[in-house]
Amino acid sequence: MPDLLEAMMQRALDGDVGAARLLLERTVAPLKATDMAQPLNLPNGTLTEQGRAVMAAVSAGELAPSQGAALMGALGALARVAEVDELAVRVAALERHHVSKS
């Protein structure tokens, strides 16, 4: 194995682009773009008000569009969770009402 690596390194140093690419792909992790964390104070109001605050922050350049999209997705997921919680409470109330009538 060491002889093979030495031969590949020599080929890369001699200008073999394929050998250089192969060595780099196997030894250096690819770079991934990341957004820096950005603090954002959301209002304690409704999810709609919070969504508007996110959109305003993106519009004002305070948040990157990708960060705004991620936050809007999180707010949407939170809305679905809240909806399920509300439905569970309503079903439980209906069941209690039905049992008390029986």
LINVENCOR-V37334 format. One record per backbone hydrogen bond with DSSP energy under -0.5 kcal/mol. CO is the residue of the C=O (numbers start at 1). NH is the residue of the N-H. If there is no record, write none. Layout:
CO|NH / CO|NH
This chain:
1|5 / 2|6 / 3|7 / 4|8 / 5|9 / 6|10 / 7|11 / 8|12 / 9|13 / 10|14 / 11|16 / 12|15 / 15|17 / 16|20 / 17|21 / 18|22 / 19|23 / 20|24 / 21|25 / 22|26 / 23|27 / 24|28 / 27|29 / 40|42 / 46|50 / 47|51 / 48|52 / 49|53 / 50|54 / 51|55 / 52|56 / 53|57 / 54|58 / 55|59 / 56|60 / 57|62 / 57|63 / 58|61 / 64|68 / 65|69 / 66|70 / 67|71 / 68|72 / 69|73 / 70|74 / 71|75 / 72|76 / 73|77 / 74|78 / 75|79 / 76|80 / 77|81 / 78|82 / 79|83 / 80|84 / 81|85 / 82|86 / 83|87 / 84|88 / 85|89 / 86|90 / 87|91 / 88|92 / 89|93 / 90|94 / 91|95 / 92|96 / 93|97 / 94|98 / 95|99 / 96|100 / 97|101 / 98|102 / 99|102
